[in-house]
Each structure stands twice: as C-alpha cells, then as structure tokens.
Amino acid sequence: MVYGLGLIGALVYYLGAADGFWVGLLGVLKAIVWPAFLVYELLRSVAG
C-alpha cells in the first residue's frame, strides 16, 4: 500500500513537471522505479 501511494505521488510530481510527451513518459518510468532505489539505499545504510 505504501508503494502504491509513493507511486501515485511520484506520478503527480513528475507529470506535473513534464514539458512534453517524452519527458512525461520518462517521468512515468521514474515513478515506477524510484521506490526500488529508495528501499535499496535504506537497506544498504541500515546493514552497512
């Protein structure tokens, strides 16, 4: 559920900042991927 809220929030942010179609498409891809990087960095800092 938290991932879904993060995804929606990121979509709103990235699509709101997009100037064109391709930038918006890149924003959608970033919105899908960014939580994975966040969790990776969080676990790396906790474990390491």
N, C-alpha and C positions, 0 to 999 in steps of 0.2 A: 504494500500500500504506500509506503514512504517512497519507494522508487517511482511509482506512478505519479505521486504529487510532484516529485522532483522533475520528472519528465514533462509534465504539463507546465510547470513553472519555467523550465528552460525553453520550452517551445514558445511560450508567450514572450520571453525575453529576446530570444534570437530572431523570431519572426517580426517582432516589433522594431528591431534594429536593422532589419534587412532592407537594402535599397532596390533589389531586383529579384528576379526568379532564381537565379543560380545562387545568390547569397542566401536566399530563403531556404533553398534545398540544402545547402551546406549547414545552415542553422538547424534544420531537422535532423541531419546526421549527427551533428554535435550534441543535440539534445538527447539523442538515443545513447550516445557513447559516454558522455561526461560522468554519469554516476559510477560507471565501472572504474574510471581513473580515480575518482574520489575515494572509493572503497579500497582500492589498491594502495593508494598513498596513506590512508588511515591505518590499514593493517601493517604496512611497512613501518610506519612510525611507532606503532604500539609494540610490534615484535622486535624492533630493532635497535 
